[in-house]
Amino acid sequence: MPRLTAAQISQLLREIGNRMALRGGNPHRARAYSRAADNLALSTLPIGQLVAEDRLNEIPGVGDALAAVITRLYETGEHPNLEKMRTETPEGVLEMLRIPGLRPDRIKKLHSVLGITSLAELEEAALSDRLKSTKGFGPAFQAKVLQGIEMSRRPQGRHLHRAASAFGYAIAELERSEPNLTMVTPAGEFRRGLELVNTLVLVAVDPRLKGKDRKITAGDTLTVNVTSKDRYGITLLLATGSADHIEALRIVAQSKGYMLGEDGLHKKNRLLACQTEEDIYRALGLPFIPPELRETGAEVQMALEGKLPELVTSKHIRGVLHAHTTESDGADSP
C-alpha cells in the first residue's frame, strides 16, 4: 500500500490527540500528539528520509514513543488503538473541540447525557434551551456555548506568539534540508503583525538559482518562496501582501506607465526595481510602508498624500512595562 505523507500522518496524530483528550487521563499526553502533529507538518525533509535515517527525534516534542508511533503510521497507515477509539466516540464529537473554552470533559458529558454527536446538534440544543434546562449545565453554560460557537466561525490560525515558535522550528528545518539558502525571512500575515496567522510563508535566497523562482512546501502549512538575490525585494513584497496593498501599488504603477509583476517593477521593457522593497517603493514615488500597515490598500493613498501614520516602536515607549503571560503555564510550554 502507498506510504502516508507527513501531512496525512500529522492529521492522524491530531485525531489521536483529540480522542485521547476526550477519553480523559493525562492531558499532557494528548497535547504531545497535537504538538508533534504541528511540528511534523512543518518539516521540509521528506518523511521517508526522517524515518530511514532515524531522525524523527529531531522534531521538537517527538520522543522515542512518538517516533515509534509515527514510524508505524508511515509504514502501515495504522495505529494500534485508533480504530478502537473511533468506535468509542463519533467523529462529529471531535468538532466540538474547536469551540473555545469548551473542555473535553464537558464535551464528553454532552455526548453521554444528551446524546449530542456534532457541532450542529450542540448549537440546536443551545438554541432550543436544552442545555439551559439540563441539570449540570444551566443558563450560563448555554450562553458560553453559543458564544464559543460564534467564535469558532471566525478565521482560525496560530496566535502570533505560536506562529513565531513555529517559524523558529521551520527555519531550523529549512537550514538542515536546504543548507545553501540565505536571507530566510518570514513573510505573509506574520510579517504584517496579524494576531492570527493562518499560513506560514517564508522567503529565502538561493545563490545558485538560475531562471525562475521555486517553492518548497510542507503539507498545507508552510510555503517557502525561493528566489535569487536580485529578486529578493519583489518576492518579499508579494509574499508579504496583503492582496489589497499589492493591488493599490499596481494601480499607482499603472498611473505612471509602469507594471508591477512577479519579477519587479518595469517601464516597458526596462527593469526599474526588484532587489529591495525600498527600491520598489522609491521608484513608485512612495516612502517605505512598514509591513504592519499593508492591510487595506488605503495606506498607499495616505503615503502619496504624506499622511502615513508612524508606527509605535520601542523609541516611543518610556517607563516600566509589566505583563502577565500564559505562554509557559504548562498549556503552551515549549
C-alpha positions as CSV (number, residue, x, y, z in Angstrom):
1,M,0.0,0.0,0.0
2,P,1.2,3.6,-0.6
3,R,3.1,5.2,2.3
4,L,1.4,8.0,4.2
5,T,2.7,11.5,3.7
6,A,3.8,13.8,6.5
7,A,0.5,15.8,6.1
8,Q,-1.6,12.6,6.4
9,I,0.4,11.4,9.5
10,S,0.0,14.9,11.1
11,Q,-3.7,14.6,10.6
12,L,-3.9,11.2,12.3
13,L,-1.7,12.4,15.2
14,R,-4.0,15.3,15.7
15,E,-7.0,13.0,15.7
16,I,-5.4,10.6,18.2
17,G,-4.5,13.6,20.5
18,N,-8.1,14.8,20.3
19,R,-9.6,11.4,21.1
20,M,-7.1,11.0,24.0
21,A,-8.3,14.3,25.3
22,L,-12.0,13.1,25.2
23,R,-11.0,9.9,26.9
24,G,-9.6,11.7,29.8
25,G,-6.4,10.8,31.7
26,N,-3.2,12.7,31.3
27,P,-3.9,15.9,29.3
28,H,-0.2,16.5,28.6
29,R,0.0,13.2,26.6
30,A,-2.9,14.3,24.4
31,R,-1.3,17.7,23.8
32,A,2.0,16.0,23.0
33,Y,0.3,14.3,20.0
34,S,-1.1,17.6,18.8
35,R,2.2,19.4,19.2
36,A,4.1,16.6,17.3
37,A,1.5,16.9,14.5
38,D,2.0,20.7,14.2
39,N,5.8,20.3,14.1
40,L,5.9,17.3,11.7
41,A,3.7,19.3,9.3
42,L,6.5,22.0,9.2
43,S,9.3,19.6,8.3
44,T,10.8,20.3,4.9
45,L,12.6,17.0,4.9
46,P,10.7,14.0,3.3
47,I,9.1,11.8,6.0
48,G,10.7,8.8,4.4
49,Q,14.1,10.3,4.9
50,L,13.4,11.1,8.6
51,V,12.2,7.6,9.2
52,A,15.0,5.9,7.3
53,E,17.7,8.0,9.0
54,D,16.2,7.6,12.4
55,R,15.8,11.4,12.7
56,L,12.3,11.8,14.0
57,N,13.6,12.7,17.4
58,E,15.0,15.9,15.9
59,I,11.4,17.2,15.6
60,P,10.6,19.2,18.8
61,G,8.2,17.3,21.0
62,V,8.9,13.9,19.4
63,G,10.5,11.4,21.8
64,D,11.1,7.7,21.3
65,A,7.5,6.7,21.9
66,L,6.0,9.2,19.5
67,A,8.8,8.4,17.0
68,A,7.7,4.8,17.1
69,V,4.0,5.8,16.5
70,I,5.0,8.0,13.5
71,T,7.1,5.2,12.1
72,R,4.3,2.7,12.4
73,L,1.8,5.1,10.8
74,Y,4.2,5.8,7.9
75,E,4.9,2.1,7.3
76,T,1.4,0.6,7.9
77,G,-1.0,3.5,7.8
78,E,-2.5,2.2,11.1
79,H,-2.3,2.9,14.8
80,P,-3.0,0.1,17.3
81,N,-5.6,2.0,19.3
82,L,-7.1,4.4,16.8
83,E,-9.8,2.1,15.4
84,K,-10.9,1.3,19.0
85,M,-11.0,5.0,19.9
86,R,-13.1,5.7,16.8
87,T,-15.7,3.2,18.0
88,E,-15.9,4.9,21.4
89,T,-16.7,8.4,20.1
90,P,-18.3,9.6,16.8
91,E,-16.2,11.7,14.6
92,G,-18.7,14.6,14.9
93,V,-18.0,14.9,18.6
94,L,-14.4,15.9,17.8
95,E,-15.8,19.0,16.0
96,M,-16.8,20.4,19.4
97,L,-13.1,20.6,20.5
98,R,-12.9,23.6,18.1
99,I,-15.1,25.7,20.5
100,P,-13.0,28.0,22.6
101,G,-13.4,27.3,26.4
102,L,-15.3,24.0,26.0
103,R,-13.3,21.4,27.9
104,P,-13.1,17.8,26.8
105,D,-14.8,16.5,30.0
106,R,-17.8,18.8,29.3
107,I,-17.9,17.6,25.7
108,K,-17.9,14.0,26.8
109,K,-20.8,14.8,29.2
110,L,-22.8,16.5,26.5
111,H,-22.4,13.3,24.4
112,S,-23.2,10.8,27.2
113,V,-26.0,12.8,28.8
114,L,-27.8,14.5,25.9
115,G,-26.6,12.2,23.0
116,I,-25.1,15.2,21.1
117,T,-22.8,13.9,18.4
118,S,-21.9,17.0,16.3
119,L,-21.4,20.7,16.5
120,A,-24.7,21.3,14.6
121,E,-26.6,19.3,17.2
122,L,-24.9,21.2,20.0
123,E,-25.9,24.5,18.5
124,E,-29.5,23.3,18.1
125,A,-29.6,22.1,21.7
126,A,-28.4,25.5,22.9
127,L,-30.8,27.5,20.7
128,S,-33.7,25.4,21.9
129,D,-32.7,25.8,25.6
130,R,-32.0,22.1,26.1
131,L,-28.7,23.0,27.8
132,K,-30.3,25.6,30.0
133,S,-32.8,23.2,31.3
134,T,-30.5,20.2,31.8
135,K,-29.0,19.6,35.3
136,G,-25.3,20.1,35.3
137,F,-25.3,22.7,32.5
138,G,-27.6,25.7,33.0
139,P,-28.1,29.2,31.5
140,A,-24.5,30.4,31.9
141,F,-23.1,27.3,30.2
142,Q,-25.6,27.6,27.4
143,A,-24.6,31.3,26.8
144,K,-21.0,30.3,26.9
145,V,-21.5,27.6,24.3
146,L,-23.3,29.9,21.9
147,Q,-20.6,32.5,22.3
148,G,-17.9,29.8,21.7
149,I,-19.7,28.5,18.6
150,E,-19.8,32.0,17.1
151,M,-16.1,32.5,17.9
152,S,-15.2,29.2,16.2
153,R,-16.7,30.5,13.0
154,R,-14.2,33.3,12.8
155,P,-10.9,32.9,10.9
156,Q,-8.7,30.4,12.7
157,G,-5.0,30.3,12.9
158,R,-2.0,30.3,15.2
159,H,-1.7,33.2,17.6
160,L,1.3,35.4,16.9
161,H,3.5,34.0,19.6
162,R,2.8,30.4,18.5
163,A,3.5,31.4,14.9
164,A,6.8,32.8,16.0
165,S,7.7,29.5,17.6
166,A,6.5,27.6,14.5
167,F,8.7,29.8,12.3
168,G,11.7,29.1,14.5
169,Y,11.3,25.4,14.0
170,A,10.5,25.7,10.3
171,I,13.6,27.9,9.7
172,A,15.8,25.4,11.6
173,E,14.4,22.5,9.5
174,L,15.0,24.5,6.3
175,E,18.6,25.1,7.3
176,R,19.0,21.3,7.6
177,S,17.2,20.4,4.4
178,E,18.4,23.3,2.2
179,P,21.8,24.5,3.7
180,N,22.6,26.7,0.7
181,L,19.7,29.1,1.4
182,T,20.4,32.5,2.8
183,M,18.3,35.6,3.9
184,V,15.5,33.4,5.2
185,T,12.7,35.9,6.1
186,P,9.2,35.4,7.5
187,A,6.5,37.0,5.3
188,G,2.7,36.9,4.9
189,E,0.4,37.6,7.8
190,F,3.1,37.1,10.4
191,R,5.3,39.9,8.9
192,R,2.2,42.1,8.8
193,G,1.7,41.5,12.5
194,L,-1.7,40.0,12.4
195,E,-2.9,38.5,15.6
196,L,-3.9,35.2,13.9
197,V,-1.6,33.6,11.4
198,N,-3.3,31.1,9.1
199,T,-0.4,30.2,6.8
200,L,3.3,30.3,7.4
201,V,5.2,31.9,4.5
202,L,9.0,32.3,4.2
203,V,11.2,34.0,1.6
204,A,14.7,32.7,1.0
205,V,17.6,33.4,-1.4
206,D,19.3,30.6,-3.3
207,P,22.7,31.9,-4.6
208,R,22.8,29.1,-7.1
209,L,19.3,29.8,-8.6
210,K,19.2,30.2,-12.3
211,G,16.0,31.2,-14.1
212,K,12.6,31.1,-12.4
213,D,11.9,31.1,-8.7
214,R,10.8,27.9,-7.0
215,K,8.6,26.9,-4.0
216,I,9.2,24.5,-1.1
217,T,6.1,23.3,0.7
218,A,5.5,21.4,3.9
219,G,1.9,20.0,3.7
220,D,-0.6,22.8,3.6
221,T,1.1,24.7,6.4
222,L,4.3,26.1,5.1
223,T,5.4,27.7,1.8
224,V,8.9,28.8,1.2
225,N,9.4,31.2,-1.8
226,V,12.9,30.6,-3.0
227,T,14.4,33.4,-5.2
228,S,17.6,35.0,-6.3
229,K,19.3,37.8,-4.5
230,D,18.4,40.2,-7.4
231,R,14.7,39.4,-7.0
232,Y,14.6,39.2,-3.2
233,G,12.8,42.5,-2.8
234,I,9.9,41.9,-5.2
235,T,9.5,38.3,-3.9
236,L,9.3,39.6,-0.3
237,L,6.9,42.3,-1.2
238,L,4.5,40.0,-3.0
239,A,4.8,37.2,-0.3
240,T,4.1,39.7,2.5
241,G,0.9,41.2,0.9
242,S,-1.8,41.9,1.6
243,A,-3.6,41.4,-1.7
244,D,-5.3,44.8,-1.3
245,H,-2.0,46.5,-0.6
246,I,-0.4,44.9,-3.7
247,E,-3.4,45.9,-5.9
248,A,-3.1,49.5,-4.6
249,L,0.6,49.5,-5.6
250,R,-0.2,48.2,-9.0
251,I,-2.7,51.0,-9.6
252,V,0.0,53.5,-8.7
253,A,2.4,51.8,-11.0
254,Q,-0.2,51.9,-13.9
255,S,-0.8,55.6,-13.3
256,K,2.9,56.2,-14.0
257,G,3.0,53.9,-17.0
258,Y,4.8,51.1,-15.1
259,M,3.9,47.5,-14.5
260,L,4.4,45.7,-11.1
261,G,4.8,42.0,-11.8
262,E,6.4,38.9,-10.2
263,D,9.9,39.8,-11.4
264,G,9.8,43.5,-10.4
265,L,8.7,47.0,-11.4
266,H,9.0,47.6,-15.1
267,K,8.6,50.5,-17.6
268,K,8.0,48.9,-20.9
269,N,11.0,46.6,-21.3
270,R,13.2,48.3,-18.7
271,L,13.5,46.9,-15.2
272,L,13.2,49.8,-12.7
273,A,13.4,48.0,-9.3
274,C,13.3,44.5,-7.8
275,Q,16.2,43.9,-5.5
276,T,14.8,45.6,-2.3
277,E,11.4,46.7,-1.2
278,E,12.8,50.2,-0.5
279,D,13.9,50.4,-4.2
280,I,10.4,49.5,-5.4
281,Y,8.6,52.0,-3.1
282,R,11.1,54.7,-4.1
283,A,10.6,54.0,-7.8
284,L,6.8,54.4,-7.3
285,G,7.3,57.8,-5.6
286,L,6.3,56.4,-2.2
287,P,8.0,56.3,1.2
288,F,8.7,52.8,2.6
289,I,5.4,51.5,4.0
290,P,6.1,49.2,7.0
291,P,4.6,45.7,6.7
292,E,2.3,46.3,9.7
293,L,0.4,49.0,7.7
294,R,0.0,47.0,4.5
295,E,-3.5,45.8,5.0
296,T,-6.4,47.6,3.2
297,G,-4.7,49.5,0.4
298,A,-5.8,52.8,1.9
299,E,-2.3,53.2,3.3
300,V,-0.9,53.7,-0.2
301,Q,-3.1,56.8,-0.8
302,M,-2.1,58.1,2.6
303,A,1.6,57.6,1.7
304,L,1.0,59.5,-1.5
305,E,-0.5,62.4,0.5
306,G,2.2,62.4,3.1
307,K,-0.3,61.2,5.8
308,L,1.1,57.8,6.5
309,P,0.9,57.2,10.3
310,E,4.1,56.5,12.3
311,L,4.3,53.1,13.9
312,V,4.8,52.9,17.7
313,T,8.2,51.4,18.3
314,S,10.5,51.0,21.3
315,K,11.7,54.5,20.9
316,H,8.3,55.9,21.7
317,I,7.9,53.9,25.0
318,R,9.0,55.3,28.3
319,G,8.7,53.8,31.7
320,V,8.4,50.3,33.1
321,L,6.1,47.8,31.4
322,H,4.5,44.8,33.3
323,A,2.7,42.0,31.6
324,H,1.4,38.5,32.6
325,T,1.6,35.6,30.2
326,T,0.3,32.1,30.0
327,E,2.9,31.1,27.4
328,S,4.8,28.9,30.0
329,D,1.9,27.8,32.2
330,G,2.1,24.1,31.1
331,A,-0.6,24.6,28.4
332,D,1.7,26.2,25.9
333,S,5.2,25.4,27.1
334,P,8.0,24.9,24.6
